[in-house]
Amino acid sequence: MTEQQQSQNDMQAVQELHDSYTRLTAEVGKVIIGQHDIVEQIITALLAQGHCLLVGVPGLAKTLLIKTLAEVIDLKFSRVQFTPDLMPSDITGTEIIEDDRSTGAKAFRFIKGPVFANIVLADEINRTPPKTQAALLEAMQEHSVTAAGVRYALEEPFFVLATQNPIEQEGTYPLPEAQLDRFMFNLWLDYPSHEEEELIVKNTTSPLIAELQTVLSGEDIVRFQELVRRVPVADNVISFAVDLVTRTRPTEEKSPQFIKDWLRWGAGPRASQYLILGAKTRAILSGRPMPDIDDVRAVARPVLRHRLVTNFNAEADGVSSVEIIDRLLNA
């Protein structure tokens, strides 16, 4: 296939994805009222081969949202409720001893855990100790699980969405920075508006059940993930993303003074990669062949929010990481 033919095929695929995304959000909207930005960002992370950390108080339909998304994309969905007594093998799987009835010999057989799915919901991930939290590290980064020295590849697409409750801190285990960095986006769910809450109550207290239509298949998602990687990016857009991330590091000379005053640690190179991947995906979801600087700015909050480590001065001044990001974008 020539370069021109590949370019024409990619343009057709961009339009196909844009049309599919419109139908996808319409189907999700049958069940989920509002939260349009959150839906867009979750789909963006899925297509960019990233993962999401979803933070919100109970009752905001975090579980229902991801379950609905898995249904309209026709993907295998798995939910793991993280608790203090959860073990790593409860997530990745375990080996059992099995008898061979014909020979009488005993052999180990690996029983796959809930991580062997396309979409894994790690519910209240900060309620389990670090030993169990770490069971997801290899799966999220390498898309594989190693048990007893044997590597098992996970089926593509593979997407982890973890939830946290921002209210309760007692009896929880904050995620280490290394694991936080594995998440492409950190998304915060807000309360619905008055009109949206009226619709939620009306829809959920009636006997009517929304019938969802499948819009995409797993193969389609893999194809669009490959398309995202082929999207061209102008050098000035990459330069803007890298410059933005570099300025979050208090040790850099060109970092603004407020960064040096309020941050202990800035974002690493993975943030620059996710800014560009998020910008690429946002562009083609909108039907545009190339991202611009506005696309990078649009994904800066969810990409950087959990990668900036504030210091005591920021806490004393009541400054959050989001306010620092906004000020950095305005600067």
LINRARA-V723640 format. One record per run of one state. SS is the DSSP state (a for helix, b for strand, c for the rest). FROM is the first residue (numbers start at 1). TO is the last residue. If there is no record, write none. Layout:
# LINRARA-V723640
{{SS,FROM,TO} {SS,FROM,TO}}
This chain:
# LINRARA-V723640
{{c,1,2} {a,3,28} {c,29,35} {a,36,47} {c,48,51} {b,52,55} {c,56,61} {a,62,72} {c,73,76} {b,77,81} {c,82,88} {a,89,92} {b,93,99} {c,100,105} {b,106,112} {c,113,118} {b,119,123} {c,124,124} {a,125,127} {c,128,129} {a,130,142} {c,143,143} {b,144,147} {c,148,149} {b,150,153} {c,154,158} {b,159,164} {c,165,176} {a,177,180} {c,181,184} {b,185,188} {c,189,193} {a,194,204} {c,205,217} {a,218,230} {c,231,234} {a,235,246} {c,247,256} {a,257,262} {b,263,265} {c,266,268} {a,269,285} {c,286,292} {a,293,304} {c,305,308} {b,309,310} {c,311,311} {a,312,317} {c,318,320} {a,321,330} {c,331,331}}
